[in-house]
């Protein structure tokens, strides 16, 4: 196969072929010239032509040594061809032996010079042979001389050897080129596989891909672009990319995009493009140049990622973190952010005062337990709707937690003294609005509940914080609830101090339970003959700094937290130890223990009490548990079941403060109780006040009807004792007239002395 034209960077085989041919010409020409010199008569023209051929080979060899392979090959082929032609013309033309050189020269030219010079050489050779034939017919050329046999042998050997060398080297070059072609084909096949894989990746990529030329005309789009935009390929190929991309960029951004691409750099940003139907498509776009191996930029590629789902997810996260899922109202986080923004504005320009109201629904827990959580959720939504009707355009309503709502009244004026009355006026408006019946969703049911509100102004100073404001409003709300509910309270400085004191007491009490600072006291109970027949267990707190603290200072606080359970368990455990003492077992004294609702509802209360009684060796029949009416009426069936379970052990129950709550004979007859306790508020004026006396008589009548033992609390005068004894001969007294609360150890010592 003919080679391409030889260059100075030709392959090594061709280089060797030029050198071999040059040396062959030098050696054969020189050898023949020497032989011709020894043949008389000397043919000087033939001698000179052979030496000339040697010089041609020598020049070609020198050029190749200097790296001029192309020039050396041309000098070699054309120089030898000229010399051979002159020798052939002087030695018989077609009848002479020199024609053997032409096939070798043509083959060598094909490998060394390429197709075009070889064709020229072939044409010249054909023309020369035609001239030789014509000259031979007209006897114009001399007859060939008798050849020097040795010279002819050398000449033929050189021709044959050169022909073999050219053939072998040509075959070697051919094999090398075939191997290179096969290797190239293999590399191209692998590259084609990689390109096809890359094309499939681009085609099947979930992100849009667009390839444009340097003028921005679209040459390629993948399936994701077609599916995402709604355009068919035929509609976008050949069209400017700007028709489909960059619609959401501002002019400055568009200019920045063009300048970045002009510098050959990558541009990245967000674009709001349009689908075919006109809907917005928010995308993250990267535009990068496509470079060729020589560094030239020939195309641009646009990679687009749909941000719609990410935006929707971010919006949903924001909604969940800033809005209540039930009522769709803003939540506590939003309230804190708004308060922080108002404080920041106040630090720059203190020109406005705002008010924060925390609102808590009264008796919502009772409503939720009685009507179910679904109706409770409907009520919360209805309350949110009703409250929103009271707001001004700049006000904010949030659901803080549970049944607690927050209202931020904005811009009540720069004068704080005027802002306070405005906030109170709004609180009254809210209370009136909530007293109106509210529809519970789509149902025909309605409900109305009062609300307690705590109010504080904000900000009160430059260092005021949202959490401080929430704390003040919460303290005021707590005061409103303590006042009976359906009220509002304005935060005063004393409330903050009180809240701090309550926190300190709660923290100290929690510690006190663990370090045994509690003390068990008892107050004895007597029959009308003056015999001690029972006692009530009471608790005192021996504070290391404040001394002995009465229960009025910490029991209410404990009931508002989980401390009441720990405190009640401690009292009950100590009571079981007292009941298990020999004095109780011998005298058959009874010990009463007050139970809190939270303690009694604890899942492990019944088995825990049973285990304590067994561990202390206490007789269950000597234990009386005092429960309140409020504890009984909530979850009545569950409470009765627990009471019956304990009654089966022999434990008795007393209904404490009977007559102060929701007294009902309907549930009284169903309770497994053995005792009623008359509250001290009735006993106090029973002898002198007809109404109180009538109430006491009614309670005694009820107790007599149901066969219940009666204990009168707060008996402090002989007149009170006489009044009760006249109406209930077997009544039991408890009060300062008969005995004050005292440490259980002292009382037990006195009991022991009475037995001796």
Protein Blocks (a to p, Z undefined) as FASTA:
>chain_A
ZZddddfkbcfklmmmmmmmmmmmmmmmmmmmmmmmmpccddfklmmmmmmmmmmmmmmm
mmmmnopamlmmmmmmmmmmmmmmmmmmmnopjmmmklmmmmmmmmmmmmmnojmlmmmm
mmmmmmmmmmmmmmmmnopaccdddddfklmmmmmmmmmmmmmmmmmmmmmmmmmmmmmm
mmmmmmmmmmmmmmmmmmmmmmmpcbdcddddfkopafbdcfklmmmnopafklmgopaf
klmgoklpcfklmmmmmmmmmnopacddddddddfkopacdddddddddddfkopafbdc
dddddfklmmmmmmmmmmmmmccfklopacfklmmmmmmmmmmmmmmmccbccddddddd
ehklmmmmmnojklmmmmmmmmmmmmmmmpcfkbccddfbhjbccdddehebjblklmmm
mmmmmmmmmmmmmmpccdehjbfbdcddddddddddddfbfkbcfklmmmmmmmmmmmmm
mnngjiacdddfklmmmmmmmmmmmmmmmmmmmnopaccdddddddfkopafbdcddddd
ddfklopadfklmmmmmmmmmklmmmmmmmmmmmmmmmmpmklmmnopacdddddfklmm
pmklmmmmmmmmmmnopafklpccdddfklmmgokllmmmmmmmmmmnopacddehihjl
mcdfklmmmpccfbdcddfklmmmmmmmmklmmmmmmmmmmmmmnopacddehiabfklm
mmmmmmomkbccddjkloccddfklmmmmmmmmmZZ
